[in-house]
Structure formats: structure tokens, C-alpha cells
Amino acid sequence: YFTSSKSTESIEDNSRNTLPETHISTYAGSLHLKKSLVPALYRVIQDSSSELLEPVCHQLFEMYRSSEDRLRRFTLQFLPELVWVYLRITASRDRQSNGCIEALLLGIYNLVTTTTYLNLQN
């Protein structure tokens, strides 16, 4: 997970880190204290040519997959921007720049629909 956010450059290193399951709840509770993290993530998402976009999308998906609701909500705050960037890139026909965003959006969609389907079965 993202362990520091003083600069956009730190996102790449931090996106490779993983937390032990026992620390996830504590980490999720401390996300609101990382004041520069959200703006840094928005900058990465808005720059479709950023080399940080793929690791950020991957980490956001991992956070959404978590059983921790606060991590899921953290990821969901970026959903409107992710959709906007995806549509902007798709309209420009620069299909190669939106692969990781498309994968993230489809992954979230699949998790939501699978969870909904399983809940209807019970």
C-alpha cells in the first residue's frame, strides 16, 4: 500500500509494498492523515503517459479487493476521475494509454457484480 506521499515519485516505490494482513486496518485508519497522497494520486491518474499510472492502478485495485471497507472507499473516491480519463483517452483513440485504467475499472466492476450475484444466491 501507499506508505508515504511526500511526492509523486514516492508513489512508485510505495506501490510495490504490501502490508501484513494484521496491519491493514491500522493503515486504512491512517489514510486520511496522508494529506498529500490524494492530490499526488490524482496527478498520476490525470497524466495518462505517467510511468506511475500502472503501479497506481494496480495498487488501487488491490486496495479495492481488500476486505477493509475504508480501503475500498479510498479507491472509490478516484472512480469519477478514472472514468473521465478513460473516456477522454478512448475518445482520442489512444488505446494503448488506457490499458491499466480499463483493467482497474473492469476489475472493480467484476468484483461488484460477482459480490452482488453471490449475495442474491444466499
N, C-alpha and C positions, 0 to 999 in steps of 0.2 A: 504494500500500500504506500501511499504518498507519505513519507515521513518528515519531509521538510518542504518549505515552499518559498524560500527567500528569493528565488529567481526561477525563470523558466528553464534554465539549464539543469537545475536540480531535479526537475521532473523526470528526466530520462533515467538517471541513476536510481531514483526512488521508486520508479515504476517496476523495477526488477526485484525489489524487496518483497518478501512475504512475511506475514506475521504468524506466529503460532496461534492456533485456534483459541487458546486461553486469553490472548491479548486483544482479540478483535473488538470485544465490547468496549474496552477501555479506549482503544484507538478511535472507535466510532464516536464515543462521547467527547473526544478532544478535537474532532474535526472543525468545529465552529471556532476554535481558538486560533486556527491557522489562517489568519486574515488575508494573507497574500496568495493562498493556494487557489481559491476560486477564480480570481482575476487572471492568474497565470494559466489556469486550465482553459478559460475562455479564449485567451490569446492563442493558445495552441490549436484549439478547435477551429477558430476563425481563419487560421493560416493553413489551408489545405496542402501547402507544399512543405510544411514543417516536418522535419525528421522525427519530431517528438510525437506526432499525431498517432502513429501506430501503437507505440507503447502506452500512450494515454488511453486510447480506445480500449486496448486490452485490459488495462487496469480498471477502467470504469466498468467493463463487463464483469470482471472478477468481483468487484465490489457489489454489483447488482445481483450476482449469483449467491452472494453471502446470505446466510440466514439472519443476519443482523439488519433489522429494519432501517436503522439510521444510515447504514452504508447504502442501502437501496435508495433511500430518499436523497442522499447526497448525489448519487448518479442521476436520478430523475430530474434534478434541477437543471441539468445540461441538455435534456431531451429537446426542448424547443430550438435551441441553438444548433444541435446536431441535425435535426430535421431541416432547418433553414439552410445550413451549409450543404447538406446532402442534395437538397433541391437546387440550390444555386450551382453546384458543380455539375449535376445532371443536366441542367438547362444549358450549361456552357459546353456540354458534350466532352468534357474532360473526364472520362470514365475511370481513368487509372488513378486519379487523385482521391476517389471516394471509397475505395475498397474497404478500408478499415472502418469507416463510418457506417457503410452499408452493413458490414458484418456485425457491428455493435447493435445497430437498430434491429436487424433481423434476429440477433441473439436475444435481445430484450423481448421482442415480440413473441418469439418461440417460448421463452420462459413464462410469459404471461398467459399465453393460450394453453400451454401444457398444464400449468397450475390450475387455470380455470376449468379445463376439461376434467382433470383429476378430482377437483372439488365437486363437480357436478356428478361424478360417478359414485361419490360416497354418500 
